């Protein structure tokens, strides 16, 4: 089987191999093993960088599928040279790893990554306003309602008593609609939307502190 994929993360596996987390157009999110990819002489080594687009073969392995014949389609060199762009790419990848189920192809999410990586490589999406808008768009693509300024349940836009988030809802909710167990989502901008991702995933995002720092 051949897939087209974005590499979400690339991690060492022992002394020779690498674990490659990908989101593919054909199969959705997958975890692959790149045999020998840590060797300096490995042909695949140069095609396993995080935040790149590749094509590769996938064959059955003992525990995890094995990546074969990887080729880089887009390396996004300008994105890799920009710390703010890398911070956003890291956040997007972490969101995908935490919130997207395995083997669930999603054409809308594929298109989201395609356009976002193109924009980051071109130096766009690097202001607080554009990053926040893209984060909210990602929540929508992932199926979590409640863009900024609108309650996910009653859909009203103005709520003087503030906003709350709850893991079972995903989107932000007003004080009137917030169920037991909701947490405050005060403020606006990156910190607020980032907190919504964390509540939705039920975990802290390691990528958020850097993203907030570089966009101060």
Beta strands, then each sheet from edge to edge (+ up, - down):
strand 1: 2-13
strand 2: 17-24
strand 3: 28-34
strand 4: 53-59
strand 5: 65-74
strand 6: 163-165
strand 7: 172-174
strand 8: 183-184
sheet 1: 1+ 2- 3+ 5+ 4- 1+
sheet 2: 7+ 6- 8+
end
